[in-house]
Amino acid sequence: MTSCISTKLRTFLGEPIGEKCVAFVDGVDKDLAVRLIESGFEKAYVLLGQFLLMHKKEDDFQMWLMLAFGATRREAQKICICLREWCSTFI
């Protein structure tokens, strides 16, 4: 991971996932958060679970985010980095 990380990512990686809303995941903006929540991904741990179910295959996970929720490529990449780094820190 680069030394220049966003405040949102630093905050997310600073503690266990707990009951955080999906909006706390780096890369998830307000509009994407609404779409995720409406589809049952209201908690960050649910999105993390999907990432793990997809065997942390980042390309597949990013494509799923873009096709299922209309995430941009940049959003999907940032979400993937966030979840990957969280796994590296806590799992």
N, CA, C and O atoms as a GROMACS GRO file, in nm:
protein
  364
    1MET      N    1   0.085  -0.118   0.000
    1MET     CA    2   0.000   0.000   0.000
    1MET      C    3   0.090   0.124   0.000
    1MET      O    4   0.195   0.125   0.064
    2THR      N    5   0.048   0.224  -0.071
    2THR     CA    6   0.128   0.345  -0.079
    2THR      C    7   0.123   0.421   0.053
    2THR      O    8   0.034   0.400   0.134
    3SER      N    9   0.221   0.508   0.072
    3SER     CA   10   0.228   0.585   0.195
    3SER      C   11   0.124   0.696   0.200
    3SER      O   12   0.099   0.753   0.306
    4CYS      N   13   0.064   0.727   0.086
    4CYS     CA   14  -0.034   0.834   0.079
    4CYS      C   15  -0.174   0.772   0.071
    4CYS      O   16  -0.224   0.743  -0.038
    5ILE      N   17  -0.235   0.753   0.187
    5ILE     CA   18  -0.368   0.692   0.190
    5ILE      C   19  -0.469   0.796   0.236
    5ILE      O   20  -0.436   0.892   0.306
    6SER      N   21  -0.593   0.775   0.196
    6SER     CA   22  -0.697   0.871   0.232
    6SER      C   23  -0.731   0.862   0.381
    6SER      O   24  -0.706   0.760   0.446
    7THR      N   25  -0.787   0.968   0.431
    7THR     CA   26  -0.830   0.971   0.571
    7THR      C   27  -0.937   0.865   0.595
    7THR      O   28  -0.938   0.800   0.699
    8LYS      N   29  -1.027   0.848   0.498
    8LYS     CA   30  -1.134   0.750   0.512
    8LYS      C   31  -1.077   0.609   0.523
    8LYS      O   32  -1.124   0.529   0.604
    9LEU      N   33  -0.976   0.578   0.442
    9LEU     CA   34  -0.913   0.446   0.447
    9LEU      C   35  -0.839   0.428   0.579
    9LEU      O   36  -0.851   0.324   0.643
   10ARG      N   37  -0.763   0.528   0.620
   10ARG     CA   38  -0.689   0.520   0.746
   10ARG      C   39  -0.786   0.496   0.863
   10ARG      O   40  -0.758   0.414   0.950
   11THR      N   41  -0.897   0.566   0.864
   11THR     CA   42  -0.996   0.549   0.971
   11THR      C   43  -1.055   0.409   0.968
   11THR      O   44  -1.069   0.346   1.073
   12PHE      N   45  -1.089   0.360   0.849
   12PHE     CA   46  -1.148   0.227   0.836
   12PHE      C   47  -1.051   0.119   0.885
   12PHE      O   48  -1.092   0.024   0.950
   13LEU      N   49  -0.923   0.135   0.853
   13LEU     CA   50  -0.823   0.035   0.891
   13LEU      C   51  -0.781   0.047   1.036
   13LEU      O   52  -0.709  -0.039   1.087
   14GLY      N   53  -0.824   0.152   1.103
   14GLY     CA   54  -0.780   0.178   1.239
   14GLY      C   55  -0.848   0.097   1.347
   14GLY      O   56  -0.808   0.104   1.463
   15GLU      N   57  -0.949   0.021   1.310
   15GLU     CA   58  -1.022  -0.055   1.413
   15GLU      C   59  -1.096  -0.172   1.349
   15GLU      O   60  -1.113  -0.176   1.227
   16PRO      N   61  -1.141  -0.267   1.432
   16PRO     CA   62  -1.220  -0.378   1.377
   16PRO      C   63  -1.345  -0.327   1.306
   16PRO      O   64  -1.391  -0.216   1.331
   17ILE      N   65  -1.398  -0.409   1.218
   17ILE     CA   66  -1.510  -0.368   1.132
   17ILE      C   67  -1.639  -0.346   1.211
   17ILE      O   68  -1.716  -0.256   1.178
   18GLY      N   69  -1.662  -0.425   1.313
   18GLY     CA   70  -1.780  -0.409   1.398
   18GLY      C   71  -1.909  -0.395   1.320
   18GLY      O   72  -1.937  -0.473   1.230
   19GLU      N   73  -1.986  -0.295   1.354
   19GLU     CA   74  -2.117  -0.270   1.293
   19GLU      C   75  -2.115  -0.149   1.201
   19GLU      O   76  -2.218  -0.085   1.181
   20LYS      N   77  -1.999  -0.117   1.145
   20LYS     CA   78  -1.988   0.001   1.059
   20LYS      C   79  -2.082  -0.008   0.940
   20LYS      O   80  -2.100  -0.114   0.880
   21CYS      N   81  -2.141   0.105   0.907
   21CYS     CA   82  -2.224   0.116   0.787
   21CYS      C   83  -2.135   0.100   0.665
   21CYS      O   84  -2.016   0.135   0.669
   22VAL      N   85  -2.190   0.049   0.558
   22VAL     CA   86  -2.114   0.030   0.434
   22VAL      C   87  -2.057   0.163   0.382
   22VAL      O   88  -1.958   0.164   0.310
   23ALA      N   89  -2.119   0.273   0.418
   23ALA     CA   90  -2.070   0.405   0.375
   23ALA      C   91  -1.932   0.438   0.431
   23ALA      O   92  -1.866   0.528   0.380
   24PHE      N   93  -1.888   0.367   0.533
   24PHE     CA   94  -1.756   0.391   0.591
   24PHE      C   95  -1.644   0.325   0.511
   24PHE      O   96  -1.526   0.352   0.535
   25VAL      N   97  -1.678   0.238   0.417
   25VAL     CA   98  -1.578   0.172   0.334
   25VAL      C   99  -1.522   0.275   0.236
   25VAL      O  100  -1.597   0.344   0.168
   26ASP      N  101  -1.389   0.285   0.229
   26ASP     CA  102  -1.327   0.379   0.138
   26ASP      C  103  -1.368   0.344  -0.006
   26ASP      O  104  -1.362   0.228  -0.046
   27GLY      N  105  -1.409   0.445  -0.082
   27GLY     CA  106  -1.453   0.424  -0.219
   27GLY      C  107  -1.605   0.427  -0.233
   27GLY      O  108  -1.656   0.440  -0.344
   28VAL      N  109  -1.676   0.414  -0.123
   28VAL     CA  110  -1.822   0.415  -0.127
   28VAL      C  111  -1.870   0.558  -0.101
   28VAL      O  112  -1.856   0.610   0.010
   29ASP      N  113  -1.926   0.621  -0.205
   29ASP     CA  114  -1.982   0.755  -0.186
   29ASP      C  115  -2.129   0.742  -0.148
   29ASP      O  116  -2.181   0.631  -0.136
   30LYS      N  117  -2.194   0.855  -0.128
   30LYS     CA  118  -2.333   0.855  -0.080
   30LYS      C  119  -2.427   0.779  -0.174
   30LYS      O  120  -2.508   0.697  -0.128
   31ASP      N  121  -2.417   0.804  -0.305
   31ASP     CA  122  -2.507   0.739  -0.400
   31ASP      C  123  -2.485   0.588  -0.406
   31ASP      O  124  -2.581   0.511  -0.409
   32LEU      N  125  -2.359   0.546  -0.406
   32LEU     CA  126  -2.329   0.404  -0.409
   32LEU      C  127  -2.373   0.338  -0.278
   32LEU      O  128  -2.422   0.225  -0.280
   33ALA      N  129  -2.356   0.407  -0.167
   33ALA     CA  130  -2.401   0.354  -0.038
   33ALA      C  131  -2.551   0.326  -0.040
   33ALA      O  132  -2.596   0.223   0.010
   34VAL      N  133  -2.628   0.418  -0.097
   34VAL     CA  134  -2.774   0.399  -0.105
   34VAL      C  135  -2.806   0.275  -0.187
   34VAL      O  136  -2.891   0.195  -0.147
   35ARG      N  137  -2.739   0.258  -0.300
   35ARG     CA  138  -2.765   0.140  -0.384
   35ARG      C  139  -2.726   0.010  -0.314
   35ARG      O  140  -2.797  -0.090  -0.324
   36LEU      N  141  -2.615   0.013  -0.243
   36LEU     CA  142  -2.573  -0.106  -0.169
   36LEU      C  143  -2.672  -0.139  -0.057
   36LEU      O  144  -2.712  -0.254  -0.040
   37ILE      N  145  -2.711  -0.038   0.018
   37ILE     CA  146  -2.804  -0.057   0.130
   37ILE      C  147  -2.938  -0.110   0.080
   37ILE      O  148  -2.995  -0.200   0.140
   38GLU      N  149  -2.988  -0.054  -0.030
   38GLU     CA  150  -3.115  -0.099  -0.086
   38GLU      C  151  -3.109  -0.246  -0.129
   38GLU      O  152  -3.213  -0.312  -0.136
   39SER      N  153  -2.990  -0.297  -0.157
   39SER     CA  154  -2.974  -0.436  -0.199
   39SER      C  155  -2.932  -0.528  -0.085
   39SER      O  156  -2.897  -0.643  -0.109
   40GLY      N  157  -2.934  -0.477   0.038
   40GLY     CA  158  -2.907  -0.561   0.154
   40GLY      C  159  -2.764  -0.557   0.204
   40GLY      O  160  -2.728  -0.633   0.295
   41PHE      N  161  -2.682  -0.471   0.148
   41PHE     CA  162  -2.543  -0.459   0.191
   41PHE      C  163  -2.528  -0.336   0.280
   41PHE      O  164  -2.448  -0.247   0.251
   42GLU      N  165  -2.606  -0.332   0.388
   42GLU     CA  166  -2.606  -0.213   0.473
   42GLU      C  167  -2.486  -0.204   0.566
   42GLU      O  168  -2.451  -0.094   0.609
   43LYS      N  169  -2.423  -0.314   0.596
   43LYS     CA  170  -2.307  -0.313   0.687
   43LYS      C  171  -2.179  -0.344   0.609
   43LYS      O  172  -2.180  -0.419   0.511
   44ALA      N  173  -2.070  -0.286   0.654
   44ALA     CA  174  -1.941  -0.310   0.590
   44ALA      C  175  -1.904  -0.457   0.594
   44ALA      O  176  -1.843  -0.509   0.500
   45TYR      N  177  -1.940  -0.526   0.704
   45TYR     CA  178  -1.904  -0.668   0.714
   45TYR      C  179  -1.978  -0.753   0.612
   45TYR      O  180  -1.929  -0.860   0.575
   46VAL      N  181  -2.094  -0.710   0.565
   46VAL     CA  182  -2.167  -0.785   0.462
   46VAL      C  183  -2.093  -0.772   0.329
   46VAL      O  184  -2.080  -0.869   0.255
   47LEU      N  185  -2.046  -0.652   0.299
   47LEU     CA  186  -1.968  -0.631   0.177
   47LEU      C  187  -1.836  -0.708   0.186
   47LEU      O  188  -1.792  -0.768   0.087
   48LEU      N  189  -1.773  -0.707   0.302
   48LEU     CA  190  -1.651  -0.785   0.324
   48LEU      C  191  -1.679  -0.934   0.303
   48LEU      O  192  -1.598  -1.005   0.244
   49GLY      N  193  -1.794  -0.980   0.351
   49GLY     CA  194  -1.832  -1.120   0.332
   49GLY      C  195  -1.842  -1.156   0.185
   49GLY      O  196  -1.799  -1.264   0.145
   50GLN      N  197  -1.896  -1.068   0.105
   50GLN     CA  198  -1.906  -1.093  -0.040
   50GLN      C  199  -1.766  -1.099  -0.101
   50GLN      O  200  -1.739  -1.184  -0.186
   51PHE      N  201  -1.679  -1.011  -0.058
   51PHE     CA  202  -1.540  -1.011  -0.104
   51PHE      C  203  -1.474  -1.145  -0.071
   51PHE      O  204  -1.403  -1.203  -0.154
   52LEU      N  205  -1.497  -1.194   0.049
   52LEU     CA  206  -1.439  -1.322   0.090
   52LEU      C  207  -1.504  -1.439   0.016
   52LEU      O  208  -1.435  -1.534  -0.022
   53LEU      N  209  -1.635  -1.433  -0.006
   53LEU     CA  210  -1.704  -1.538  -0.082
   53LEU      C  211  -1.651  -1.548  -0.224
   53LEU      O  212  -1.653  -1.655  -0.286
   54MET      N  213  -1.603  -1.436  -0.274
   54MET     CA  214  -1.546  -1.434  -0.410
   54MET      C  215  -1.396  -1.466  -0.405
   54MET      O  216  -1.324  -1.440  -0.501
   55HIS      N  217  -1.352  -1.521  -0.291
   55HIS     CA  218  -1.214  -1.567  -0.272
   55HIS      C  219  -1.112  -1.456  -0.293
   55HIS      O  220  -1.001  -1.480  -0.340
   56LYS      N  221  -1.151  -1.333  -0.257
   56LYS     CA  222  -1.066  -1.214  -0.268
   56LYS      C  223  -1.012  -1.195  -0.410
   56LYS      O  224  -0.905  -1.138  -0.429
   57LYS      N  225  -1.087  -1.243  -0.508
   57LYS     CA  226  -1.049  -1.221  -0.649
   57LYS      C  227  -1.090  -1.079  -0.686
   57LYS      O  228  -1.207  -1.052  -0.714
   58GLU      N  229  -0.994  -0.992  -0.685
   58GLU     CA  230  -1.021  -0.849  -0.696
   58GLU      C  231  -1.085  -0.809  -0.828
   58GLU      O  232  -1.176  -0.726  -0.829
   59ASP      N  233  -1.041  -0.866  -0.938
   59ASP     CA  234  -1.101  -0.831  -1.067
   59ASP      C  235  -1.248  -0.871  -1.071
   59ASP      O  236  -1.332  -0.795  -1.120
   60ASP      N  237  -1.280  -0.990  -1.021
   60ASP     CA  238  -1.419  -1.036  -1.019
   60ASP      C  239  -1.504  -0.950  -0.927
   60ASP      O  240  -1.617  -0.914  -0.961
   61PHE      N  241  -1.451  -0.916  -0.810
   61PHE     CA  242  -1.524  -0.836  -0.714
   61PHE      C  243  -1.551  -0.696  -0.769
   61PHE      O  244  -1.660  -0.642  -0.754
   62GLN      N  245  -1.450  -0.638  -0.832
   62GLN     CA  246  -1.468  -0.505  -0.890
   62GLN      C  247  -1.572  -0.507  -1.002
   62GLN      O  248  -1.656  -0.418  -1.010
   63MET      N  249  -1.567  -0.609  -1.086
   63MET     CA  250  -1.665  -0.620  -1.194
   63MET      C  251  -1.805  -0.635  -1.136
   63MET      O  252  -1.899  -0.574  -1.186
   64TRP      N  253  -1.819  -0.715  -1.031
   64TRP     CA  254  -1.948  -0.734  -0.964
   64TRP      C  255  -2.001  -0.600  -0.912
   64TRP      O  256  -2.119  -0.569  -0.929
   65LEU      N  257  -1.914  -0.520  -0.849
   65LEU     CA  258  -1.957  -0.389  -0.799
   65LEU      C  259  -2.003  -0.298  -0.911
   65LEU      O  260  -2.102  -0.225  -0.897
   66MET      N  261  -1.932  -0.302  -1.022
   66MET     CA  262  -1.967  -0.215  -1.135
   66MET      C  263  -2.097  -0.260  -1.202
   66MET      O  264  -2.181  -0.176  -1.236
   67LEU      N  265  -2.113  -0.390  -1.222
   67LEU     CA  266  -2.232  -0.440  -1.290
   67LEU      C  267  -2.356  -0.439  -1.201
   67LEU      O  268  -2.465  -0.404  -1.246
   68ALA      N  269  -2.341  -0.478  -1.077
   68ALA     CA  270  -2.456  -0.490  -0.987
   68ALA      C  271  -2.501  -0.357  -0.926
   68ALA      O  272  -2.619  -0.338  -0.898
   69PHE      N  273  -2.406  -0.265  -0.906
   69PHE     CA  274  -2.439  -0.143  -0.833
   69PHE      C  275  -2.402  -0.014  -0.906
   69PHE      O  276  -2.424   0.095  -0.854
   70GLY      N  277  -2.346  -0.026  -1.024
   70GLY     CA  278  -2.310   0.092  -1.100
   70GLY      C  279  -2.190   0.167  -1.045
   70GLY      O  280  -2.175   0.287  -1.069
   71ALA      N  281  -2.105   0.098  -0.971
   71ALA     CA  282  -1.984   0.162  -0.920
   71ALA      C  283  -1.894   0.197  -1.038
   71ALA      O  284  -1.890   0.126  -1.138
   72THR      N  285  -1.822   0.306  -1.025
   72THR     CA  286  -1.723   0.340  -1.126
   72THR      C  287  -1.602   0.249  -1.106
   72THR      O  288  -1.588   0.185  -1.001
   73ARG      N  289  -1.515   0.243  -1.206
   73ARG     CA  290  -1.393   0.162  -1.193
   73ARG      C  291  -1.310   0.211  -1.074
   73ARG      O  292  -1.258   0.130  -0.997
   74ARG      N  293  -1.299   0.342  -1.058
   74ARG     CA  294  -1.221   0.399  -0.947
   74ARG      C  295  -1.282   0.362  -0.812
   74ARG      O  296  -1.210   0.325  -0.719
   75GLU      N  297  -1.415   0.373  -0.800
   75GLU     CA  298  -1.480   0.335  -0.674
   75GLU      C  299  -1.455   0.188  -0.644
   75GLU      O  300  -1.420   0.152  -0.532
   76ALA      N  301  -1.472   0.103  -0.744
   76ALA     CA  302  -1.454  -0.041  -0.725
   76ALA      C  303  -1.311  -0.072  -0.683
   76ALA      O  304  -1.289  -0.157  -0.596
   77GLN      N  305  -1.214  -0.004  -0.742
   77GLN     CA  306  -1.074  -0.025  -0.705
   77GLN      C  307  -1.048   0.017  -0.561
   77GLN      O  308  -0.982  -0.054  -0.486
   78LYS      N  309  -1.099   0.133  -0.524
   78LYS     CA  310  -1.078   0.182  -0.387
   78LYS      C  311  -1.144   0.091  -0.284
   78LYS      O  312  -1.086   0.065  -0.179
   79ILE      N  313  -1.264   0.043  -0.314
   79ILE     CA  314  -1.332  -0.049  -0.223
   79ILE      C  315  -1.250  -0.176  -0.207
   79ILE      O  316  -1.231  -0.226  -0.096
   80CYS      N  317  -1.201  -0.228  -0.317
   80CYS     CA  318  -1.122  -0.350  -0.317
   80CYS      C  319  -0.994  -0.331  -0.234
   80CYS      O  320  -0.960  -0.417  -0.152
   81ILE      N  321  -0.926  -0.221  -0.254
   81ILE     CA  322  -0.805  -0.192  -0.177
   81ILE      C  323  -0.838  -0.184  -0.029
   81ILE      O  324  -0.765  -0.238   0.055
   82CYS      N  325  -0.946  -0.117   0.003
   82CYS     CA  326  -0.988  -0.101   0.142
   82CYS      C  327  -1.012  -0.237   0.208
   82CYS      O  328  -0.961  -0.264   0.317
   83LEU      N  329  -1.089  -0.322   0.142
   83LEU     CA  330  -1.121  -0.453   0.200
   83LEU      C  331  -0.998  -0.544   0.205
   83LEU      O  332  -0.979  -0.618   0.301
   84ARG      N  333  -0.914  -0.538   0.102
   84ARG     CA  334  -0.791  -0.617   0.101
   84ARG      C  335  -0.700  -0.576   0.216
   84ARG      O  336  -0.646  -0.662   0.286
   85GLU      N  337  -0.682  -0.447   0.234
   85GLU     CA  338  -0.596  -0.398   0.341
   85GLU      C  339  -0.654  -0.429   0.479
   85GLU      O  340  -0.580  -0.458   0.573
   86TRP      N  341  -0.787  -0.423   0.490
   86TRP     CA  342  -0.849  -0.458   0.617
   86TRP      C  343  -0.822  -0.605   0.649
   86TRP      O  344  -0.790  -0.640   0.762
   87CYS      N  345  -0.835  -0.690   0.549
   87CYS     CA  346  -0.807  -0.834   0.568
   87CYS      C  347  -0.661  -0.854   0.610
   87CYS      O  348  -0.633  -0.932   0.700
   88SER      N  349  -0.571  -0.784   0.545
   88SER     CA  350  -0.429  -0.797   0.578
   88SER      C  351  -0.400  -0.752   0.722
   88SER      O  352  -0.311  -0.806   0.788
   89THR      N  353  -0.475  -0.657   0.768
   89THR     CA  354  -0.455  -0.604   0.904
   89THR      C  355  -0.520  -0.690   1.011
   89THR      O  356  -0.462  -0.710   1.117
   90PHE      N  357  -0.640  -0.742   0.984
   90PHE     CA  358  -0.718  -0.807   1.089
   90PHE      C  359  -0.736  -0.957   1.077
   90PHE      O  360  -0.775  -1.022   1.174
   91ILE      N  361  -0.709  -1.014   0.960
   91ILE     CA  362  -0.732  -1.159   0.944
   91ILE      C  363  -0.598  -1.228   0.939
   91ILE      O  364  -0.592  -1.350   0.926
   0.00000   0.00000   0.00000
